[in-house]
């Protein structure tokens, strides 16, 4: 057993510089029974916009506070201890910006040990302990609560979560041992692994109670008073605490390992085996079914040290900062004051994509939205889809009946473009063909006001060329969504040489109101995401065209840690779309992007994989394999290693060219686009940190995208 009292934590001083300390203030509360409860309040002295975090100074002060209460308990001065937070916040865990400064693996281990040293004192106080979860609780904030004997939760809390796995680490201050032994292995797997990998899903107050993390739940109006009254009942025996989800002997003997095995298979099929933290968390959860808490905490110390010191955590912090900071201050965005008001939206098209646009715009902007198409039957079909989706939202409780009625009242359809006359924003969602888009915009321009903004959702065509027939090309901007529209958080805002600042500003402000992250790109084939996509898909088809088997190609890029293989991605985006994207890039850059007749054959066939009724891949479709033309006589099949090297070097070259051509302002913008628009994993930091780490950047252009490299420490 680790004796934390003998450990020298002074090497963590480097993390204490500029720490916003969360202080532990104590006040005694006389309960109705006459007993005295010492209430600790965690408070960093800032308002709710700066959540309380847990740095080294904070943890040492918290430990000292608990030690003083331990002495008071021994002297009979207090009968219980409780911990809560400042208004709306319990604690948001470790300050990630500081954790990223840990200089070596030894210091990383100290960080885990310091958390156990501080929180573990709660179990040594000698009187019952409580945690009142009054607000936001993330990571270490949850583990503060888990260290107590009993917990209550405010029903209105905005979020409770253990997001560590998403960030490349594990709950390392008790969570990986205590949580499964409190709520059972299946519930713990949901909180520790499943939710983080679902875009960091969080729990509301009722879910916290239902899972058994909290023993009681109270409304916000009198939350503290009700929690104190409940705690008094526990102390006097008037309240009996029942924990229906707490694992019993049978669960530990029978269900525990089976649940771990199922989770492991799920992870392997969903994210592959490159990401380390989910599997490290699985190992800890498996081991938590037996042994003492102290043994569990020692395992957490070792795991946390290994992960914090590794490449993936550093890459995750880089990615986290991109999404939390850079995405909120887009590079090159003009003054928001230049943006035009959008009081009505016009959508050209009534197909699936156009209908998804309409639903998003009407929900987020709460303004009239009008769709149009070639005939009334298509318009009516689009309206039926939109209204059906609104009804589904209402049936699931996502919107109220009143909001459903309001949204339906704002949606209209027409075949008369004169109805677009008062629209401030008009976006097209028509067939991806240059001539069609040019004619659509030239036609609608005669009906709309001179101040209306025109937006195209093209995925790879030149926005400038799309506006070639416009009288006012300065009001045209690219506004490239990703599918599914409601879910994917990225919009590529394409700035042409003619686009004026007012139009660009309107596009950026509108994207923000749609709750999307926007990155400004130059008008160039594929912009960012599809240019990278075309490079990968082109190399994949080139490998097949030169005789490499589908099986070999399908495995070759696994080290990238991508959510799916190139061929799965092709089926997802649509084989015809993929062929079009590849053709567009080959036409623009014939020396670097391949064309593939085999891809066109596969597109006509419609699939690459054979799937079961649930969509699960059973293998490659036999007919698809037969359609592929035999390679030329001089073609040479490639190994997985050769393919991986080609793709790494090809991507390093392409990204370098994109930066030289100012497609975006920095490598960070490319990584942000790929994380938000293409599912590139946080734990790789997107793309460019990976290319630096594997040496592709040095091989291709003799330097790196990042200096210093985004990599682990010794």
N, C-alpha and C positions, 0 to 999 in steps of 0.2 A: 504494500500500500504506500502511495506517495505521501510523504510528510511535507505538505505545502509550507508549513511554518519555517522550514529550514532553507527554503529557496531564496536566492538573491534575485530580486526582480529589478534591480537597478539598470540592467541593459535596456529596459523598456523606456528609460528616460527620454530617448530620442523621439518617442511617440507622444510625449507629454508636452512638447513645445507647442504653444498656441492651442492647447486643448481647451475646448469649451467645457468646463467642469460641471458635471451634474452633481449637485450637492445633496446630501442626505440630511434633511432636517427632521427633528423628532419633537412630537408633542404628546403628552399623556392625555388620554381620554377616559373619563370615569363612565363606565357602562351602567346600565340600569340595575344590574345585579350587585353593583358595588365593586366589581372587579376593575382593574386598571389595565388598559391596553395602550402600549406605546406605538404610535403611528408614525412610520417613516414616510416622508414625501420626497420623491425624486424630482428635482427641479434645477434646470440649468440657468434659470433667471431670464430666459428669452420667452417670447410669445409662442403661440402654437405653430408658427411657420418655421421654427427651428426646434425640431424634436429633441428631447433629451437623449444623449448618446453616452456610451459607456467606455471611456478611455482609461488608461492606467491610473491616473490620479483619482478619477471617479471611483474605480473599483477599490482602490486602497482606502479611500474615505468611507465607502460603504462597508467594507470589512471592519474598519475601526469602529464605526457606528454600531454594527452588530455585536462586536466584542464588548462595548460599553453596556449594551442592553443585556448581554449574557451575565455580566457582573451584577446588574440591577435585578435580573431575574433570580440569581442565586441569593441575593439579599432579601428577596421577597417583596421588592418594591413594585414589580409589575407582574401581571398574570398572563399576558399575551403580547405578541408583537405582530404588527401588520405593515405592509408596504403598499404604497399607491403612488400615483404620479401627479404632476401638475395638471391643470385643466386640459382635458381632451387627449392626454398622452401619458402612458405609463413609461415606456422607453423604446427607442428605436434601435437598440443593439449597439454594436461597436461602430465607431466612426470609420467607414470604409476607406476614406481618403488617408487616414492615419495607418490603418492596417496595411495598406499598400506600401507604406514606408518601412516596413519591417526589414531589417538589413540582412538577416540570415535565418537559417533553419532553427538554430538554437533559440533565437529571440522569438521565432514563431511559436515554438513549444512553450516558452514562458508566457506568451499571451493566452494560450489555452489554460495553462496552470493557474494564472492569476484569476481568471474567471471562476474556476473551481474553488480556489482559495477564498475568494470573496463570498460567493453564493453558498458554499458549503457550510459557512458559519451559521446560517439560518437553522440548520438541523441540530446545532450544538447549543442553542440558546437555553434550552431547559424548560421552555414554556411553549404552548401551541403557537404556531405562526400562520398568518393569513396573507394572501395577496389580493388586493382589490383592483381588478383590471378595469380601470376607469376610462381608458382611451386606447389610442394606437399602441400596439405591442408587436414589435418585430424582432426576430432573432434573439439576441441576448435579453431583450425586454420580456419575451415569453419565458426565457429560462430563469429570469428573476422570479417570475410567478411560480414556475414549476418547482423551485427550491423550497417553497412554503408548504405547510401541511394541508392547507385548505385555500380555495380560491372562489371569489365571486366575480361576475362580469357585468358590466353595464350593457344593456341590450342595444344601445345606440352606438357602440364603438365602431369606427370606420373600418378597422382592419386588424386582424391578428394573423401572423404568419411566421413560419420558419423558412425564409427564402434562401438559405445558405447554399443549397445544392445548385440553384440557378446561377449563383455567383462563383461556382467552382470550389466551394468548401463544404463543410458539414456543420450541423449544430454542435458546437464543441464546448459548451459550458453547461452540460448536463442533459440537453434535449434529446440526444440520441439514445440515452439510457432511460431517463425518467419518463419521457412521453409514452413509449410503448408499454411500459409497466403501469401506466396510469389509465390509458384508454384502449389498450389492445393493439396487436400488431397491424391489423388491417387498417384501422383508423390512423395509426401512426404513419404507415406507408403513404396514406393519402396526404397527410399534413407535411411530411418531411420530404417526400419525393414526387408524388403525383402533382400536387398543387404547384410547387415551384416550376415544374416543367410544363405546366399549362399557363405560360406567360405570367407566372408568379401570382396565381390565384390566391386570394386572401379569404379569411373567415369573418363573418359578421358575428355579433354577440350571440344570437340564438344558436348558430352553428357551433360556437365555442362551447355552449352549455350542452347541446345535444350530443356532441362528441365525448363529453365528460371531462373536458379540460377544466371547466369551472364546475363547482359543486352547487352554485346558486346563481340566479340571474335576476337583476332588478332594473327597473326603468331609470332614466336619467334624472327625473325630477328630484328624487330623494335617494340617489344611489348610495352615497356615503352613509347616510343615516340608516338606510335599510341594511347595508352591509355590516355596520357596527352592531345593529340589533341582532342580525343573524349570527354573527360571530359570538355575541354574548350567549345566544341560545346554544351554540356548540360548546362553549365553555361550561355552561351550567348543566348540560345534558338534555336540555329541552329540545334541541334539534339533533336528529340522528342523520348523519351523512351517509348516503347510499351511492355507490358507484357501479352502476349496472354494466359499464363498458370495461371495468378493470379486468385484466386477463386472469382467468382461473387456471388451475393446474391442467385441466384438459386442453385448453387452448395452447398452453406451452408445450404439451406433449404431442399434440396432433396437428393443430392448425398453424403453428408458428412457422416452422420450416417450409410447409407447403405454400404459405402466403409469400414467403421470401422467394421461393423458386418461381412462382407465377410472376411476381414483380420483376424478377431478373429476365425472364423470357420476354415480358412486355417491353422492358427497356432495350433489350438487344434488337427486337424487331422495329422499335420506334426510333431509337437514336443511335443504334450501333454500339460499339464498345470503346470509342475513342474518349468520350467524356469520362473523367475519373471520379468526380465527386458523387454521382448517383450510386456508383458501385461501392465506393468506400462507405457511403451511408447505409447501403444494404448490408454490408459486412457488419457494421456496428449494430444495426437493428437485429440482425440474426443473433449476434452474441449477447444481446441485452436480455434474452429469455432466461439467462441463468447468471449466477455470480452476484457479487455485491455491487452497490453503487460505486464504491471506490475503484473497483476493477474496471467498471464501465467508464468512469471518468479518466482513468489512466489510458484506456484505449482511445478515447476522444482526444486526449493530449497528443498522442502519437499521430493520429490521423490528421488532426488539424495542422500540426507542424509540417507534415509532408505536403499537404495541399497548399497551405499559405506560401510555402517556399517554392512551389512549382510554377510552371509556365501558365497553366490554365487559370489560376486565380489572378495573376497579373493581367492576363488578357481579358478576363471577366471585368476587372475593375476599369480597364480602358474602355471596354464596351459599355459598361454601366454609365461612365461619365459622358460618353457620346450621346446616349439616349436621354440621360437626365439633364445634361447641360447644353451640349452643342446643338442638339435637336431643337431646343427651345430658343436658341439664338442663331438662326440659320445664317451661314456665311453669304455675304453679298445681297442680303435683303434690303430693299430701299425703305425709307421712312414710312412707318405705318400710317402717318397722317395723310399720305398721298392716296391711300386706298379709296376707291369709290364705294358708296353704299350699295348693298345688294338687297333689293326689296322684292324681287321676283326673278325666278330662274326658269329658263327655257332649255329643254333637252331635245335634241334632234335625234330621233330614233325611239323605238318603243320595245326593243328586244330585251333580252335578259340583262345585259350590261346597262343599258339605258334605264331600265326599271330599277336596278340596284342604285344607280345614281339618284334617281328621283326619290327613292325611299330615304337615302342618306341625307340629301339636301333638305327635304321637308322636315325630317326629324331634328336635324341639327340647327338649321337656320330658322325654322318656323315661319317660312314665307311661302307665298303661292308658287307652285311648281307646275309647269305645263309641258307635256310631252307631245311629240308629233311624229307621224310616219307617213308612208306612202298611201295608206288607205285606212278607213275607219276600223276595219276588223283587226288590224295590227295594233292600232291605238287602244281599242277595247281590250285586247289580250294583255297589253302592257298594264292598263289600269286595273284589270282583274288581278294580276300578279301583285301589284303594289298593295292593293286593298287586302288581298289575302295575307300578305306579310304583316300588315298592320293588325289584322285580326289575330294572327298568331302571337304577336307581341302582347296583345291584350290578354289572350287566353293564358299566357305564361306569367302574367302579372308584371311584365316589364314596363307596361304603360297602363294608365287608367282608362276607364271608359270615356271620360271627358276628353282626354288627350287623343284617343282613337278617333273620336268624332271630329276633333279639331284638325287632325292630320288628313283625314278623308276629305274634309271641306276645302283643304288647301291644294289638293291634287286635281288636276284637270287634264283633258286630252283634246287634241284638235288635229284637223288636217289642213287648217287654214293658217298659214304662217303669219298672217296679219295679226293674229292673237299674240305674237311675240313682240309687238310694238313697244310695250312698256317693260320688257324684261331687261334687267341690268346685267345679267350673266347668262350667256348662251353656250352650252357645251354640246359637242357632237359625240355620238356613239354609234357610228355607222361602219360599214365594211372597210377593212384596212387596205384601201387602195387609193393611191394618190389622187387620181382623177375624180373619183367619187367624192372625196373629202373637199377637194377644190371647188367642185360644182355646188356642193351642199352649202358651203360658206358664202360663195358668190351669190347664191340664190337668197339665203336668209338675210344677207346684208341689206338688201333693198327694203326689208320690212322693219328692221330694228332701229333704235335711236342711235345717234352719232356717238353717244357716250357708253353704249353697252360694250362689255368685254366679251370677246369670243375665245373659247377654250377648246382645244382638241385633246382627245384621250389617246392619240396615236402612241403605239408602243415602240416604233422604230423608224417611222417615216420622218422626213425633214419637215419641221413645223414651218420654217420659212417658205418652203415650196408649197405647203398646204395653203398658205395665205397668198399665193402668187396672183390670184384673180381678185383679191380684195381691194377696195378703194382705200381702206384704212388698215393696212397691215400692222400698224403700230398697236392696235388693240387686240391682237392675237397672241395667245400664250399657250404653251403646252401644259397639260394638266393630266399627267399619266398616273392613273390609279392602278392598283394591283388587285388581283382576284383571289378570294372573294372581297368585294368592295367594303362590306361592313366590318370585316375582320382585319384586313391588312393595314398597318398603320402608316405606310409610306405613300407620299405623292411626289413624283418627280416634276418639278415646275421648270419648264423649258423656256429659256430666255433667248429669243432670236435677235439678230442685229437690229430689227425694226421695232421690237417690243419696247414700249415706253415705260417709264418708271411707275406711272399711275396704274398701268395694267399689271405690271409685275407685283406691285404692292398689293393690289386687289386680290391677286391670286394667292399670295402668301397669307394675307389676313383671312381669306375665305377658307384656305386649308386649315388654319388654326381653329376657326369656328366649327369646321367639320370634325374637329378633334383628331386631325391627322398631323403627322410630322412631314414637313416639306423640305426638300433639298433642291436648291437651284442648280440646274445643269445648263451647259451650253448646248446649242442645237447641233447635234452630231448623231450619226446613226446609232440607235440603240440606247442613247443617253448613257446611263451607268449600268443599271441592273441587266438589261437585255444585251448589252455589249459583253459583259462578263459571261452571261448565260450562253450567248452565241459562241464565245470562245470555248467554253467547256463542251457544249453540245457538238460543236464542229470537230473538236478533237475526238470525242466519243465516236461519232460517225466515221471519221477518218480511220480510226483504229479498226472498225468493222469493215470498212471499204477495202482495207489492205489485208484482210484475212484474219484479224484477231477475233476470237470467239466472243459472243455476247457475254458469256459467263466471266471471262477474264476482264473484259472492259467494265463489267458491272461491279467488280470488286476493287478495281485499280485505284479509285479515288477515295476509298474508305478513310485514309489518314486525314482528309480534310474535315472529317466529323460532320458532314452535311446530313440534313434530315432525310434525304433520299438520294438514290443513285441517279446518274444522268438519264437513264432510260425511264425510270419512274417519273422523273421531272418532265420528260418529254410527254408522257401520257397525261400528266396533270395539266400542263399548259395547253395540250392539244397538239397532236402530231402535225397537223396542217399549219398551226400557228408557229410551231418550232421550225418547220421547213421554210416558212415565209421569213422568219427572223434570220435564219441562216443565209437564205438567198440575199436578203437585204445587205447583210454584212459582207458577204462575198463580193457583191457588186461594188460596195464602197471600198473595201480593203482586200482585193483579190489575192494579194501576196501573203496575207495572214489568216484569212478565214476561208475554210473549205466549203465547197458546195457538195451536195450528196444526192445523187439520183436514188440511192437506196432509201434515203429518208423520205423522198417523195412517194416511193412505192409503199413504204410502211404507212405513210399518211393516208394513202388511198385505202389500204387495208383496214386502218383504224385502230390498231393496237399492236403492242409488242409482247405483252405478258398474257398468260392464261390465268384467269382469276376465278375464285369460287363465288358463290351467291352473295357472300358478304364483302366481296371486293378484295379478299386476301390473295396475294400472289401465290400460285401453285408452281409456276415455272414459266419458261418462255413459250410463247404461242408457236406451235409447230409450223403453221402456215406462214407466219412472219419470218421465221428462219429460212423457209424455202424461197421466199421472195427476194432475199438478198442475193445480188449477183455475185458470181465467183470473182475473186480478186484477180488482178492482172498477173501474168506469169512471173513478173519480176517483183511482185509485192511480197513483203516480209511481215508476218504476224509479229506483234509486239508482246513483250512480257508486261506484267503489272507494274514492275519497277520502271520500265522504259516509258510506259504511259504516264505514270505519276510524274516523272521527271519532265516530260514534255509539257504536261499541263501546268506544272508549277512554273516552269521557265516561261511558257507562253503567257500566263497570267501576269507574271512580274513584268514582262515586256509591255503588255497591253496597258496595265495600270500606269506604268511609267510614261507611256505615250499619252495617256489620258490627262495626266497631270501636266506634262509639257504643253499640251494643247489647251490647258485651262478648261477642260470639260467640267471640272469642279475645282474648288479652291485648294483642297488638301486631301491627302490620303485618308484623313479622318472622315471626310464626306463620302468617300467610296465605301469605307467600312460601314458607315451609318446606313447607307442605301442597301447594302447587302444584308445587314442584320435585320432591318425593318421590312425590306421588300422581297428578300429571297430566302429568309430563314437561316442565314449563316449563323452558326452558334456563338453565343456570348463567350463560351469558354475557349474559343479560338481567337476572339477579338475581331471577328469579321474575317478579312482576308489578308491584309498587308502585314500584320504582326506574324502570321504564320509563314508568309513568304520570306520574311526576314529571318525567322528562326531556322528554316530548313536550308537557308543559303541561296535560294533562288534569286533574290535581289542582287546579291554580290555576283553571282554567276552571270547575270544578264546585263547589269549596268554598273557594276563595280562599286556599289554603295548600298545603303538601306533606306527604307521608307521612314524608319524611326531611329533616332539617335538620342539617348541610348535605346537599345533594343527592348521590346516589351517581352521580357522573359523572366524566369524564376531566379532565385538566389540560392547560394550554396548553404 
